[in-house]
């Protein structure tokens, strides 16, 4: 079994100024055409992954345009329009929503030790969502993200988790991190915060951890401890932000752990010095010479200006191949007998080598190439776990097409909120109210019925849920 993912980053909807909209729209249209060709030749994508900066300035209007484009993209990928997973980047922050008080708190964080940073994060989380200095700037982003089930697990743990099955009882577990809790125009390498509530993850039997985070690890105050956790417990780390495509595989000589860092580059970088890039990724696992490996085949795509279309990145591939196959040892995999996959013994013969791919052995994890990236965690359940296709659709329509008044009307109608509710509620409370009503109270049918009259006519559909569903 192979899971295929379209990996985008730094799309920057809303950046287009001074006549550049025509060019950027053309490039995005060509990307859709290129993805359609890949999906036809490789098979449909499981999901689209966006590692931050979907928008340029974190405004609701930018996410509306982004959603319309992503609907086109999912259609050619061969996956449902709900099958998009996103994380926030610095451009997903609405800087106008950062108060002067929040700026002072950010400044204090930037000069604090990692230990003090974690203590302060914990303290702020105790004050509740409405008092958070981190969340107002992400209000429009979070509303956009909730439609895809990518809102934060909680204000204290601003991440999501999504799992995919592989043969033999193996689980491919994705973590979506938030690297912009402390983020404004003062961001520099080494002065923003990840937080141990995110990067403290465990390596579990038959689970392959994959982390998505916008900023590379070098950007974080708490980078040393974050790198130790992630290099040991995450096999793949996917990042954006730096607008440069690259692939780095690292092996630690002491721990024998291997990890792969994938930089998406930028789909639409604002600077003229960067190219337009994205990745098509294929994940599977194999047993080779008695050991289990995660297999990642990367198809790096780049904009060729001379031909005004996307093509395989021959400069990075270093030859005529369209992809590179990378094997990451996973000693924690013990698939069920009879369900594991076997691969060839000599994999390097099967794919090109990318010139920048690095295989390193290091005496200390902090000195490896991963200290240019961050990532992951799993201690509680996530809103994204175990979602049915029906609920995915309901949730998408709820957040995509209803304004806050209409959402309130629906939630009150199914007794998810008090009938006296007539003002916007905290974002986490609104999300939890929807999920609680849908799952705990068994009111999916009622939710669907209450929502349909409020949708555009073309989006209305027959109720897929039984009226007695519990």
C-alpha positions, 0 to 999 in steps of 0.5 A: 500500500502506498499513501501519496501526498501533495506537499505545498508550502508558502502559497501566500494568497494575498501577496499579489501587488503591482500587477503580479496577480496575473503571473501568480494565478497562471503559475497556480493554474499550471501547478493544478495541471501538473498535479493532474498529470502526476495523479493520472500517472501515479494514482490519486493522492491521499491528502494535500499537506500545506506546511504554512503560509497559506495566506500572506497577511492572515486575512479572512478574504485570503483564505476564501480565495485559498479554499476555492483554489484548494477545491480545484486542487483536490479535484485533480488529485482525486481526493475529497475536498475535505482531504487537506491538512494545514499548519500555520506560518508567520504569514498566517498571522494577522499582525494588526490583531497583535495588541501592544500588551501581546508585543511586550509578552513576545519581547519577554519570551524572546530573551528568556531561557527555554525553561522559563519559556516553557513555564510561561507557556504553561502559565498563560495556558491556565488563563484560558483562551480569551486571555491568550496573547497568541491566538487573536492573530490566528483567528481567521487562520483557525476558522479556515483550518477548522473546516479541514479538522486542523484546529488546535487540540487546545490552546495549551497544545496547538497541534493536530494529529492525523493517522493513516494505515499501512499493511501489517498494522503499521500506522503513519501518524502525522503531527501538525505543529504551530511554530508561530505562538510568538511571531511578529515582525521581530522574528529571527533565527533563534528567538521564536518558540515551539514548546515542549507540549508539542515536541515531546512525542513518544516512539510507539511500536508500529507507529511512524511519526511524521511532523509538519512544522513551518519553521526549521528547528534553528529558529526556536529558543528551545531548539536543542531539546526539541531536536533531541526529541524529534530526531529520536522519535520522528522519522520524517520532518516536513518544513517550509518558511525558508523558500528553498527546496531540499531533502536531508537524510541523517543517521546518528552514529550513536543512537542509530536513529535515522530521520528525513527532513523535507523542505517544500520550497515555496509554491509562490514565494514573494521574492524574485530570488526564489523559484516556484516549487512543490513536492509529490511524496509517496510513503510505504514500508518494506522489509529489506535484509530483515529490517523494516524501513519507511520508504519515501519517494520524493518527486520534486517539481519546479517551475521552468520559466523558459517553458512556463510550466512545472517539471521534474527538478533535474538540478536536484535529481542530478540526472534523468529520473523524476524522483528519488527513493529514500529508505529510513530505518524503523526498528520499532516496526514489527508488522503482523506476520503475512501482511508486511511488504518485501522490497529489493535488497539493493534499493540505491539502484532503483532511483536517482540520488539528489545532489543535496541529499545528505547522509551524516553520522554525528557525535551529537544530535545538535550538530546534524542537519536537523537542527535546521528543523523542528517538530511533534507530539502525541499525548491526548486525542485530537479533533482529527482522529477517527473522523468519518467521511460524513462528519468531515463533510459536515464540518467542512460545510459548517466552517466553509459557508456559515458565518458566526451568527449562522453557526450559533443558530445551528448549535443552539438548534441542536442544544449544543449551546444555550438558547441565550447565546447571541454573541461570538464564543471562543473559537475552541468552545465553538469547535468543541460544541460542534464536535460534542453535539455530533459525537457525544450527543449523537446529533449528526442528523439534526446538525445536518438538517439545521445547516442545510437551509443556510448553505448555498443551494448548490452545496445542499445535499440529502442527509447522510445520517440516520435520524436515530444515530447515536 
